[in-house]
Every structure is written in structure tokens, then in C-alpha cells.
Amino acid sequence: MKKAVIYASTTGNTEAMANAVAEGVKESGADLVFAQASEADAAVVAACDVIILGSPAMGDEVLEDSMEDFYTGLEGSLASKKVAIFGSYDWGDGQWLRDWADRITSAGATVLNGEGLKVQLTPDEAALAECKELGKIS
């Protein structure tokens, strides 16, 4: 099995989450494709069995720009794919993840973790453990 973990981060919070997710992927025995959204290859990611995407909430609860660009390029390849999402936020209630989950579902993919895994600000040990478990999802 091959899993992709693609993320964007502005303060390091979502990056810390992504690193923990990647640990979980490795522990699951799957092959890992790991990259920042600004450097990821959508064709390589689309070929993975499970795609795990992370983005902080920006502005009025929207995806970070590089993730928005990456996701827009990937969206047309998501039919029948398994996708999970995660991210960090400062204020709000996670609307950016709910909106993202709706977009993923509309693209024909299955969102494996409902409305996504969200962490307010810096992830603590419990949140990082949840991220690690997310990496084991299939």
C-alpha cells in the first residue's frame, strides 16, 4: 500500500501534525510519499492508495494558498480515491475542514475521517498521537 501525506504550514503547527501522520504511515508498513504542497506532484499523489492532506485555516477559514493550488490540481483525479484531511487553526470552529471534506466528496472521493482532524494552535502530545493514528488509516 502507498500513502501520500501532503501538507502546507505557515507557523509549523500543521507541519508538526504532518510529521506525526508520516510516522503513523511508516508504522503501518505502507510506502510513504511525503511533501509540502508547494513541492508535491499531483500525478504521483493521485497514484497512491490513500491520500492524506493537511492545511492550516487561513483568513476566513480557507485553505492555505499553496494547498489550495495543489488541491485544485489534484481534485480532478480524486474519483474513487480514499482521502483524509487534517489541519491547525487559531480561531473559528473548523469550517475550512468541513468545506474541504465537501469538496473532496463532490470530487467523487471518500473522506476517511469525516470532517477531518483539527488541532487548535500547537499540537500537544495527545493531538500528535491522534495524528500518528491518522497515518495508519486505510
Backbone as ProteinMPNN parsed JSONL, in Angstrom:
{"seq_chain_A": "MKKAVIYASTTGNTEAMANAVAEGVKESGADLVFAQASEADAAVVAACDVIILGSPAMGDEVLEDSMEDFYTGLEGSLASKKVAIFGSYDWGDGQWLRDWADRITSAGATVLNGEGLKVQLTPDEAALAECKELGKIS", "coords_chain_A": {"N_chain_A": [[0.849, -1.184, 0.0], [0.44, 2.245, -0.721], [0.794, 5.44, 0.632], [0.1, 8.907, 0.624], [1.242, 11.85, 2.187], [0.568, 15.042, 2.241], [1.158, 18.429, 2.807], [0.586, 21.818, 3.959], [2.039, 24.529, 5.685], [2.236, 27.285, 7.868], [3.037, 28.3, 10.322], [4.279, 26.204, 11.493], [2.74, 24.481, 12.987], [0.902, 22.803, 11.549], [2.782, 21.437, 10.121], [4.088, 19.982, 12.156], [1.994, 18.287, 12.804], [1.776, 16.913, 10.36], [4.245, 15.578, 10.283], [3.881, 13.769, 12.389], [1.715, 12.301, 11.383], [3.01, 11.136, 9.193], [4.805, 9.478, 10.567], [2.998, 7.612, 11.589], [2.121, 6.479, 9.181], [4.473, 5.194, 8.338], [4.747, 3.353, 10.456], [2.555, 1.784, 9.904], [3.39, 0.255, 7.872], [3.121, 0.956, 5.261], [4.174, 2.314, 2.069], [5.548, 5.554, 1.791], [4.748, 8.72, 0.504], [5.835, 11.872, 0.899], [5.461, 15.294, 1.239], [5.658, 18.893, 0.99], [2.923, 20.948, 0.032], [3.578, 22.839, -1.907], [5.606, 21.625, -3.299], [4.777, 19.158, -4.117], [3.874, 16.487, -6.377], [1.114, 16.192, -8.245], [0.294, 14.034, -9.888], [1.797, 11.854, -8.957], [0.835, 11.72, -6.339], [-1.891, 11.189, -6.83], [-1.727, 8.583, -7.667], [-1.485, 7.104, -5.397], [-2.717, 4.856, -2.808], [-4.014, 5.793, -0.525], [-4.671, 9.116, 0.342], [-3.512, 11.701, 2.252], [-4.149, 14.81, 3.405], [-3.063, 18.011, 4.556], [-3.737, 21.207, 5.954], [-3.4, 24.488, 7.272], [-5.943, 26.616, 8.707], [-6.747, 29.549, 7.075], [-7.138, 33.103, 6.926], [-10.496, 33.784, 6.405], [-11.263, 31.171, 7.332], [-10.196, 29.349, 5.215], [-8.359, 27.247, 2.892], [-4.754, 27.156, 3.021], [-2.765, 29.008, 0.702], [-0.834, 27.57, -1.004], [-1.68, 24.959, -0.63], [-4.291, 25.142, -1.546], [-3.779, 25.633, -4.269], [-2.399, 23.251, -4.944], [-4.364, 21.314, -4.293], [-6.433, 22.021, -6.052], [-5.27, 21.279, -8.462], [-5.181, 18.532, -8.104], [-7.763, 17.703, -7.655], [-9.427, 16.831, -9.825], [-8.61, 14.236, -10.153], [-9.524, 12.63, -8.165], [-11.697, 10.855, -8.073], [-13.18, 7.997, -6.726], [-11.122, 7.69, -4.885], [-9.43, 7.325, -1.68], [-9.377, 9.552, 0.906], [-7.985, 11.54, 3.518], [-8.117, 14.24, 5.861], [-6.495, 16.966, 7.583], [-5.579, 19.563, 9.952], [-4.465, 22.715, 11.382], [-5.649, 25.423, 13.443], [-6.482, 28.786, 14.52], [-8.634, 30.437, 15.406], [-12.232, 30.187, 15.181], [-14.241, 27.361, 14.087], [-13.544, 25.127, 12.654], [-14.557, 25.219, 10.101], [-13.221, 25.364, 7.632], [-12.216, 22.785, 7.249], [-14.57, 21.265, 7.099], [-15.69, 22.372, 4.781], [-13.706, 21.619, 2.97], [-13.868, 18.825, 3.129], [-16.388, 18.497, 1.977], [-15.818, 19.362, -0.636], [-14.027, 17.372, -1.427], [-15.652, 15.088, -1.33], [-17.499, 15.837, -3.282], [-15.87, 15.63, -5.466], [-15.852, 12.978, -5.881], [-14.486, 11.287, -4.2], [-13.832, 9.362, -1.187], [-14.044, 10.51, 2.058], [-12.094, 9.604, 4.604], [-11.964, 10.276, 7.291], [-14.242, 11.66, 8.286], [-15.115, 14.882, 9.136], [-12.541, 15.676, 9.296], [-9.33, 15.987, 11.023], [-8.711, 18.252, 13.444], [-6.678, 20.686, 15.06], [-6.267, 23.036, 17.563], [-4.102, 25.673, 17.361], [-0.822, 24.959, 18.572], [-0.016, 21.544, 18.345], [-0.519, 19.267, 21.026], [0.837, 16.514, 22.987], [-1.211, 14.565, 23.022], [-2.72, 15.283, 20.771], [-0.792, 14.902, 18.785], [-0.52, 12.154, 18.981], [-3.029, 11.391, 18.019], [-2.708, 12.245, 15.404], [-0.696, 10.52, 14.552], [-2.104, 8.111, 14.635], [-3.915, 8.69, 12.599], [-2.265, 8.449, 10.405], [-2.189, 5.715, 10.108], [-4.512, 4.982, 8.947], [-6.686, 3.338, 6.654]], "CA_chain_A": [[0.0, 0.0, 0.0], [1.172, 3.506, -0.784], [0.046, 6.567, 1.18], [0.701, 10.234, 0.466], [0.97, 12.872, 3.186], [0.904, 16.322, 1.618], [0.714, 19.446, 3.757], [1.048, 23.209, 3.923], [2.162, 25.02, 7.057], [2.762, 28.652, 7.924], [3.661, 28.56, 11.627], [4.905, 24.976, 11.954], [1.78, 23.627, 13.674], [0.43, 21.768, 10.64], [3.965, 20.628, 9.798], [4.259, 19.036, 13.263], [0.945, 17.292, 12.62], [2.14, 16.107, 9.189], [5.34, 14.683, 10.664], [3.303, 12.692, 13.196], [0.946, 11.463, 10.452], [4.005, 10.361, 8.432], [5.275, 8.413, 11.469], [1.957, 6.594, 11.596], [2.168, 5.788, 7.885], [5.628, 4.281, 8.376], [4.418, 2.274, 11.383], [1.537, 0.92, 9.289], [4.062, -0.567, 6.874], [2.861, 1.461, 3.911], [5.154, 3.193, 1.441], [5.175, 6.938, 2.063], [5.082, 9.889, -0.311], [5.714, 12.956, 1.88], [5.923, 16.548, 0.642], [4.88, 20.116, 1.165], [2.025, 21.156, -1.108], [4.246, 23.636, -2.933], [6.588, 20.788, -3.998], [4.192, 17.85, -4.413], [3.496, 16.159, -7.748], [-0.266, 15.707, -8.178], [0.175, 12.73, -10.554], [2.354, 10.864, -8.029], [-0.104, 11.626, -5.226], [-3.117, 10.559, -7.313], [-1.465, 7.155, -7.835], [-1.425, 6.474, -4.071], [-3.935, 4.185, -2.345], [-4.627, 6.698, 0.452], [-4.122, 10.467, 0.253], [-3.764, 12.423, 3.5], [-3.842, 16.215, 3.115], [-3.135, 18.898, 5.702], [-3.633, 22.646, 5.72], [-3.927, 25.356, 8.319], [-7.018, 27.534, 8.334], [-6.23, 30.882, 6.779], [-8.141, 34.148, 6.722], [-11.869, 33.478, 6.807], [-11.326, 29.707, 7.315], [-9.967, 28.767, 3.898], [-7.083, 26.547, 2.782], [-3.537, 27.924, 2.768], [-2.666, 29.197, -0.755], [-0.134, 26.51, -1.741], [-2.532, 23.766, -0.6], [-5.405, 25.403, -2.467], [-3.263, 25.418, -5.623], [-2.141, 21.822, -5.123], [-5.623, 20.582, -4.271], [-7.151, 22.316, -7.295], [-4.653, 20.443, -9.497], [-5.421, 17.128, -7.781], [-9.198, 17.465, -7.484], [-9.987, 16.078, -10.944], [-8.102, 12.859, -10.12], [-9.907, 12.035, -6.879], [-12.825, 9.922, -8.14], [-12.964, 6.669, -6.136], [-9.94, 7.684, -4.016], [-9.598, 7.432, -0.235], [-8.691, 10.778, 1.322], [-8.169, 12.008, 4.888], [-7.66, 15.627, 5.966], [-6.159, 17.455, 8.916], [-5.025, 20.904, 9.956], [-4.471, 23.509, 12.611], [-6.37, 26.695, 13.33], [-6.359, 29.668, 15.672], [-9.986, 30.777, 15.839], [-13.244, 29.54, 14.35], [-14.7, 26.066, 14.573], [-13.189, 24.059, 11.729], [-15.342, 25.303, 8.868], [-12.379, 25.099, 6.459], [-12.137, 21.34, 7.056], [-15.883, 20.8, 6.627], [-15.797, 22.782, 3.373], [-12.769, 20.789, 2.216], [-14.462, 17.487, 3.061], [-17.462, 18.582, 0.982], [-15.186, 19.43, -1.965], [-13.456, 16.057, -1.711], [-16.787, 14.217, -1.612], [-18.04, 16.264, -4.579], [-14.942, 15.167, -6.499], [-16.048, 11.546, -6.038], [-13.639, 10.543, -3.269], [-14.35, 9.054, 0.139], [-13.275, 11.126, 3.14], [-11.958, 8.534, 5.584], [-12.046, 10.735, 8.677], [-15.363, 12.583, 8.49], [-14.855, 16.31, 8.924], [-11.118, 15.925, 9.433], [-8.682, 16.098, 12.33], [-8.305, 19.643, 13.639], [-5.986, 20.992, 16.303], [-6.142, 24.475, 17.767], [-2.73, 26.139, 17.566], [0.244, 23.969, 18.616], [-0.5, 20.234, 18.789], [0.097, 18.7, 22.226], [1.162, 15.089, 22.825], [-2.431, 13.827, 22.696], [-3.052, 15.589, 19.375], [0.208, 14.24, 17.937], [-0.868, 10.731, 18.986], [-4.151, 11.269, 17.073], [-2.138, 12.391, 14.065], [0.007, 9.265, 14.269], [-3.158, 7.138, 14.323], [-4.448, 9.037, 11.283], [-1.352, 7.887, 9.404], [-2.429, 4.272, 9.982], [-5.829, 4.812, 8.329], [-6.714, 2.737, 5.323]], "C_chain_A": [[0.884, 1.233, 0.0], [0.264, 4.627, -0.289], [0.827, 7.854, 0.962], [0.286, 11.109, 1.632], [1.484, 14.175, 2.599], [0.333, 17.414, 2.512], [1.239, 20.828, 3.378], [1.101, 23.667, 5.373], [2.744, 26.427, 7.025], [3.486, 28.928, 9.233], [4.399, 27.342, 12.178], [3.942, 24.026, 12.64], [1.292, 22.485, 12.781], [1.594, 20.884, 10.198], [4.218, 19.585, 10.895], [3.216, 17.922, 13.159], [1.313, 16.348, 11.473], [3.263, 15.131, 9.517], [4.825, 13.508, 11.494], [2.466, 11.748, 12.328], [1.906, 10.566, 9.666], [4.588, 9.227, 9.28], [4.28, 7.262, 11.499], [1.922, 5.797, 10.303], [3.297, 4.772, 7.896], [5.348, 3.099, 9.29], [3.399, 1.302, 10.809], [2.143, -0.008, 8.242], [3.853, -0.12, 5.441], [4.062, 2.245, 3.383], [4.637, 4.611, 1.572], [5.667, 7.891, 0.982], [4.815, 11.073, 0.606], [6.273, 14.234, 1.276], [5.066, 17.718, 1.094], [4.064, 20.32, -0.104], [2.712, 21.904, -2.243], [5.232, 22.816, -3.769], [6.018, 19.455, -4.458], [3.804, 17.719, -5.88], [2.11, 15.508, -7.701], [-0.424, 14.333, -8.817], [0.697, 11.612, -9.651], [1.385, 10.646, -6.87], [-1.371, 10.89, -5.654], [-2.952, 9.055, -7.489], [-1.422, 6.401, -6.506], [-2.772, 5.858, -3.695], [-4.727, 5.048, -1.363], [-3.906, 8.031, 0.363], [-4.515, 11.208, 1.526], [-3.252, 13.851, 3.321], [-4.004, 17.077, 4.361], [-2.939, 20.351, 5.342], [-4.101, 23.407, 6.952], [-5.118, 26.144, 7.79], [-6.398, 28.906, 8.137], [-7.395, 31.853, 6.638], [-9.497, 33.774, 7.28], [-12.119, 31.979, 6.68], [-11.325, 29.143, 5.897], [-8.619, 28.051, 3.917], [-5.937, 27.526, 2.56], [-3.316, 27.92, 1.249], [-1.982, 28.054, -1.494], [-0.939, 25.213, -1.724], [-3.728, 23.952, -1.514], [-4.956, 25.139, -3.895], [-3.035, 23.935, -5.895], [-3.455, 21.051, -5.22], [-6.414, 20.807, -5.557], [-6.597, 21.474, -8.441], [-4.924, 18.959, -9.311], [-6.893, 16.743, -7.875], [-9.82, 16.612, -8.593], [-9.564, 14.617, -10.983], [-8.578, 12.092, -8.893], [-11.055, 11.033, -6.924], [-12.4, 8.551, -7.635], [-11.73, 6.576, -5.237], [-10.352, 7.752, -2.548], [-8.743, 8.6, 0.234], [-8.996, 11.04, 2.795], [-7.587, 13.418, 4.963], [-7.396, 16.005, 7.417], [-5.657, 18.885, 8.809], [-5.147, 21.585, 11.299], [-5.169, 24.841, 12.349], [-6.147, 27.501, 14.595], [-7.748, 29.954, 16.243], [-10.972, 30.067, 14.914], [-13.585, 28.17, 14.911], [-14.401, 24.909, 13.627], [-13.943, 24.082, 10.416], [-14.503, 24.975, 7.632], [-12.25, 23.604, 6.199], [-13.467, 20.772, 6.571], [-16.073, 21.15, 5.157], [-14.913, 21.913, 2.481], [-13.314, 19.375, 2.062], [-15.588, 17.456, 2.029], [-16.891, 18.612, -0.435], [-14.644, 18.06, -2.37], [-14.56, 15.071, -2.084], [-17.389, 14.556, -2.975], [-17.161, 15.822, -5.734], [-15.019, 13.65, -6.689], [-15.201, 10.684, -5.131], [-14.392, 10.262, -1.971], [-13.455, 9.725, 1.165], [-13.268, 10.124, 4.295], [-12.146, 8.982, 7.027], [-13.07, 11.858, 8.858], [-15.036, 14.018, 8.147], [-13.384, 16.656, 9.132], [-10.649, 16.006, 10.874], [-8.172, 17.522, 12.474], [-7.672, 19.811, 15.007], [-5.882, 22.507, 16.418], [-4.71, 24.799, 18.162], [-1.736, 24.982, 17.608], [-0.281, 22.622, 19.107], [0.248, 19.756, 20.032], [0.345, 17.209, 21.982], [-0.061, 14.264, 22.442], [-2.825, 14.047, 21.237], [-2.073, 14.909, 18.425], [-0.051, 12.735, 17.888], [-2.05, 10.477, 18.042], [-3.665, 11.357, 15.641], [-1.439, 11.101, 13.635], [-1.0, 8.178, 13.897], [-3.777, 7.409, 12.946], [-3.571, 8.459, 10.177], [-1.553, 6.397, 9.167], [-3.737, 3.954, 9.281], [-5.696, 4.132, 6.969], [-8.163, 2.568, 4.905]], "O_chain_A": [[1.938, 1.263, 0.636], [-0.881, 4.754, -0.724], [2.05, 7.889, 1.096], [-0.88, 11.117, 2.027], [2.691, 14.38, 2.477], [-0.824, 17.346, 2.928], [2.182, 20.979, 2.602], [0.292, 23.235, 6.194], [3.645, 26.715, 6.236], [4.442, 29.703, 9.262], [5.067, 27.431, 13.208], [4.288, 22.865, 12.86], [1.271, 21.33, 13.206], [1.399, 19.699, 9.928], [4.529, 18.433, 10.592], [3.522, 16.754, 13.398], [1.179, 15.131, 11.599], [3.235, 13.982, 9.076], [5.282, 12.378, 11.321], [2.506, 10.532, 12.518], [1.645, 9.375, 9.493], [4.836, 8.136, 8.767], [4.66, 6.092, 11.442], [1.718, 4.584, 10.321], [3.105, 3.62, 7.507], [5.672, 1.962, 8.946], [3.377, 0.129, 11.182], [1.49, -0.944, 7.78], [4.354, -0.75, 4.51], [4.863, 2.771, 4.156], [3.433, 4.852, 1.477], [6.836, 7.874, 0.596], [3.682, 11.263, 1.049], [7.427, 14.264, 0.846], [3.921, 17.559, 1.516], [4.477, 19.908, -1.188], [2.452, 21.629, -3.414], [5.653, 23.264, -4.836], [6.714, 18.692, -5.128], [3.453, 18.698, -6.537], [1.955, 14.404, -7.178], [-1.216, 13.529, -8.325], [0.1, 10.537, -9.589], [1.145, 9.508, -6.467], [-1.874, 10.05, -4.908], [-3.94, 8.322, -7.462], [-1.33, 5.173, -6.501], [-3.821, 6.272, -4.188], [-5.958, 5.036, -1.369], [-2.677, 8.077, 0.313], [-5.698, 11.331, 1.843], [-2.059, 14.067, 3.111], [-4.951, 16.905, 5.128], [-2.083, 20.691, 4.525], [-5.076, 23.022, 7.597], [-5.279, 26.317, 6.582], [-5.606, 29.36, 8.963], [-8.503, 31.46, 6.272], [-9.638, 33.484, 8.468], [-13.06, 31.555, 6.009], [-12.301, 28.549, 5.44], [-7.831, 28.226, 4.846], [-6.128, 28.595, 1.981], [-3.643, 26.939, 0.581], [-2.495, 27.602, -2.518], [-0.895, 24.447, -2.686], [-4.138, 23.01, -2.192], [-5.672, 24.49, -4.657], [-3.426, 23.421, -6.942], [-3.636, 20.234, -6.122], [-7.004, 19.867, -6.09], [-7.353, 21.007, -9.294], [-4.897, 18.205, -10.283], [-7.224, 15.588, -8.144], [-10.66, 15.756, -8.312], [-10.107, 13.839, -11.768], [-8.074, 11.003, -8.617], [-11.361, 10.415, -5.904], [-11.381, 8.01, -8.066], [-11.335, 5.472, -4.864], [-11.459, 8.173, -2.213], [-7.536, 8.636, -0.009], [-10.108, 10.799, 3.264], [-6.67, 13.753, 4.214], [-7.984, 15.449, 8.345], [-5.348, 19.365, 7.719], [-5.823, 21.113, 12.214], [-5.265, 25.313, 11.217], [-5.686, 26.978, 15.61], [-7.996, 29.734, 17.429], [-10.558, 29.412, 13.957], [-13.265, 27.854, 16.057], [-14.954, 23.821, 13.79], [-13.971, 23.085, 9.695], [-15.01, 24.374, 6.685], [-12.183, 23.19, 5.042], [-13.483, 19.886, 5.717], [-16.557, 20.33, 4.376], [-15.312, 21.521, 1.384], [-13.231, 18.791, 0.981], [-15.72, 16.482, 1.287], [-17.422, 17.958, -1.332], [-14.787, 17.643, -3.519], [-14.421, 14.309, -3.041], [-17.747, 13.657, -3.736], [-17.642, 15.657, -6.855], [-14.338, 13.096, -7.552], [-15.195, 9.462, -5.277], [-15.442, 10.845, -1.7], [-12.239, 9.534, 1.148], [-14.308, 9.835, 4.886], [-12.454, 8.164, 7.894], [-12.794, 12.872, 9.5], [-14.718, 14.334, 7.0], [-13.029, 17.835, 9.14], [-11.446, 16.083, 11.809], [-7.302, 17.953, 11.717], [-8.069, 19.17, 15.98], [-5.457, 23.179, 15.479], [-4.178, 24.282, 19.145], [-1.801, 24.098, 16.753], [-0.917, 22.551, 20.158], [1.475, 19.824, 20.097], [0.088, 16.707, 20.888], [0.044, 13.355, 21.619], [-3.219, 13.105, 20.549], [-2.475, 14.397, 17.38], [0.176, 12.106, 16.854], [-2.074, 9.465, 17.342], [-4.146, 10.636, 14.766], [-1.579, 10.654, 12.496], [-0.779, 7.415, 12.956], [-4.12, 6.477, 12.218], [-4.072, 8.03, 9.138], [-1.133, 5.871, 8.136], [-4.045, 2.786, 9.042], [-4.722, 4.332, 6.243], [-8.436, 2.076, 3.81]]}, "name": "protein", "num_of_chains": 1, "seq": "MKKAVIYASTTGNTEAMANAVAEGVKESGADLVFAQASEADAAVVAACDVIILGSPAMGDEVLEDSMEDFYTGLEGSLASKKVAIFGSYDWGDGQWLRDWADRITSAGATVLNGEGLKVQLTPDEAALAECKELGKIS"}
